[in-house]
Amino acid sequence: MKLVRHISKAQLMHSRRTGDTSGMTLIETVVAMGVGVLVLTVVAVLSVYALRSFTAMGNYADLEAKSRMALDRITSDMRQATGVLNFDPGGSWLRLTNAVERVRLEYFWDAEERELVCVKDGQASPAYLTECDEWNFTLYQRTPRPDSTNQFYPTTEPGMCKMIEMNWKCSRTILGKKWNTESVQTARIVLRTTP
């Protein structure tokens, strides 16, 4: 019995010298909690940033896809047009005609609703563009300027117009703020059909 106590005391003395004690002190617990909170805070901040970035990329991809679809529809309509009937110098509407098929179409941009709508023969189509902040167009003659390859003479005469340059900007908000989720498109469309 005495031998057992002696071994226990020896083990106790050995554990005190080497620092092998069971349990944690209050200071060690506070330091561990502080490090844990710091690590969790960093993970939370990185997760929020990654989520916002993925949302912005998803919104941008969706806006880009919708802008390209609208561009395809507008290009198809305008290439079949035979001429421009009239337009708003302020840039809110543009009327074209297809004399061959006897169709009139009008593009109307509503700044309050942020939509670009195409009206064909008095019947409104679904909006070509939604969430559209800006829509501008410029009319050009088809003849290029001398000594240039891609510059054309602008015109304000609807009958002289053979090319229309359009640009628009669409955007969305994420969590109430406008981040880098906007799509900007520019296109030059030549009126190919002749009456």
C-alpha positions as a printed Julia matrix, in Angstrom:
195×3 Matrix{Float64}:
   0.0    0.0      0.0
   2.83   2.32     0.77
   4.38   1.51    -2.61
   1.21   2.55    -4.43
   1.2    5.92    -2.72
   4.83   6.41    -3.52
   4.2    5.78    -7.27
   1.3    8.15    -7.24
   3.41  10.85    -5.64
   6.18  10.2     -8.15
   3.75  10.53   -11.03
   2.39  13.69    -9.51
   5.85  15.19    -9.16
   6.7   14.2    -12.76
   3.5   15.78   -14.12
   4.18  19.04   -12.26
   7.7   19.25   -13.7
   6.66  18.53   -17.31
   3.49  20.63   -17.26
   1.13  17.71   -17.85
  -1.95  18.88   -16.01
  -5.49  18.17   -16.99
  -7.96  21.01   -17.65
  -7.53  24.6    -18.84
  -6.98  27.76   -16.9
  -9.28  30.79   -17.21
  -6.71  32.7    -19.28
  -6.34  29.82   -21.75
 -10.13  29.62   -22.12
 -10.47  33.37   -22.79
  -7.63  33.31   -25.36
  -9.16  30.28   -27.12
 -12.56  31.95   -27.26
 -11.04  35.16   -28.62
  -9.21  33.29   -31.39
 -12.38  31.33   -32.17
 -14.49  34.5    -32.44
 -11.86  36.1    -34.69
 -11.79  33.07   -37.01
 -15.6   32.94   -37.17
 -15.76  36.69   -37.93
 -13.29  36.33   -40.82
 -15.24  33.36   -42.21
 -18.53  35.31   -41.97
 -17.09  38.38   -43.72
 -15.6   36.28   -46.52
 -18.88  34.38   -46.92
 -20.89  37.62   -47.25
 -18.39  39.02   -49.76
 -18.43  35.79   -51.81
 -22.23  35.67   -51.75
 -22.47  39.28   -52.92
 -19.94  38.62   -55.69
 -21.78  35.52   -56.91
 -25.08  37.42   -56.86
 -23.53  40.28   -58.84
 -22.1   37.87   -61.42
 -25.46  36.12   -61.73
 -27.29  39.42   -62.2
 -24.73  40.6    -64.74
 -25.03  37.35   -66.72
 -28.83  37.58   -66.68
 -28.81  41.25   -67.77
 -26.32  40.45   -70.53
 -28.46  37.57   -71.81
 -31.59  39.74   -71.84
 -29.74  42.56   -73.63
 -28.48  40.18   -76.29
 -31.96  38.75   -76.82
 -33.36  42.27   -77.17
 -30.57  43.16   -79.6
 -31.42  40.12   -81.74
 -35.1   41.11   -81.86
 -34.36  44.78   -82.59
 -31.82  43.87   -85.28
 -34.28  41.52   -86.95
 -36.99  44.2    -86.98
 -34.77  47.05   -88.15
 -33.01  45.17   -90.92
 -36.41  44.49   -92.48
 -37.43  48.16   -92.23
 -37.41  50.25   -95.38
 -36.94  53.58   -93.64
 -37.42  55.84   -90.67
 -40.72  57.69   -90.55
 -39.96  60.09   -87.7
 -38.32  60.23   -84.29
 -38.16  62.17   -81.05
 -35.02  64.35   -80.97
 -35.03  63.8    -77.19
 -34.55  60.09   -77.85
 -37.66  58.59   -76.26
 -39.2   57.08   -79.42
 -38.33  56.06   -82.97
 -40.79  55.09   -85.75
 -39.84  52.89   -88.67
 -41.74  51.39   -91.57
 -41.5   48.32   -93.73
 -43.18  49.39   -96.96
 -42.8   45.93   -98.5
 -44.75  44.14   -95.76
 -46.8   47.27   -94.91
 -45.83  47.16   -91.27
 -45.05  50.09   -88.99
 -43.13  49.75   -85.8
 -42.25  52.11   -83.02
 -39.69  51.78   -80.29
 -40.7   53.61   -77.16
 -38.5   54.0    -74.07
 -40.31  54.75   -70.82
 -37.82  56.29   -68.38
 -40.13  55.91   -65.38
 -40.91  52.24   -66.0
 -37.35  51.62   -67.27
 -38.66  49.65   -70.27
 -38.09  49.62   -74.03
 -41.23  48.47   -75.82
 -41.74  47.78   -79.52
 -45.2   48.57   -80.89
 -46.0   46.9    -84.23
 -49.06  48.18   -86.1
 -50.58  49.56   -82.92
 -50.17  46.36   -80.9
 -47.73  46.54   -78.04
 -45.31  43.66   -77.77
 -43.87  42.57   -74.46
 -41.05  44.82   -73.34
 -37.86  44.16   -75.29
 -35.81  45.54   -72.39
 -36.61  45.87   -68.72
 -34.56  47.58   -66.02
 -33.3   49.92   -68.76
 -31.8   53.13   -67.35
 -30.83  54.74   -70.67
 -31.68  54.27   -74.34
 -30.17  56.49   -77.04
 -30.02  56.36   -80.81
 -28.35  58.3    -83.6
 -29.34  58.27   -87.27
 -26.67  58.04   -89.97
 -26.43  58.1    -93.72
 -24.97  54.98   -95.25
 -22.14  56.72   -97.04
 -18.91  56.58   -95.02
 -16.78  59.65   -94.55
 -13.81  59.95   -96.9
 -10.5   58.56   -95.58
 -12.28  56.62   -92.81
 -13.43  53.07   -92.46
 -16.09  53.19   -89.78
 -17.28  56.81   -89.56
 -20.52  57.89   -91.15
 -22.36  61.16   -91.65
 -25.05  61.75   -89.03
 -28.45  62.91   -90.26
 -31.56  64.45   -88.78
 -33.62  63.75   -91.91
 -35.59  60.5    -91.51
 -35.6   59.94   -95.29
 -31.78  60.04   -95.43
 -31.27  57.5    -92.66
 -29.84  54.14   -93.67
 -28.13  53.2    -90.41
 -29.17  53.51   -86.77
 -26.74  53.4    -83.88
 -28.3   52.5    -80.54
 -26.93  52.12   -77.07
 -28.55  51.32   -73.79
 -27.68  50.61   -70.2
 -29.57  48.26   -67.91
 -28.87  47.79   -64.21
 -30.12  46.07   -61.07
 -29.74  46.6    -57.38
 -28.46  44.1    -54.83
 -29.71  44.56   -51.29
 -30.91  48.06   -52.16
 -27.62  49.28   -53.66
 -26.41  49.46   -57.24
 -23.3   47.35   -57.44
 -21.45  46.4    -60.61
 -24.5   44.73   -62.09
 -25.1   46.69   -65.24
 -25.0   45.81   -68.89
 -24.1   48.35   -71.57
 -24.82  47.54   -75.23
 -24.02  49.41   -78.42
 -25.07  48.39   -81.91
 -25.12  49.79   -85.44
 -27.92  48.42   -87.55
 -28.18  48.97   -91.3
 -31.64  49.19   -92.86
 -31.23  46.61   -95.63
 -34.68  46.38   -97.19
 -35.39  48.82  -100.02
 -38.96  49.8   -100.99
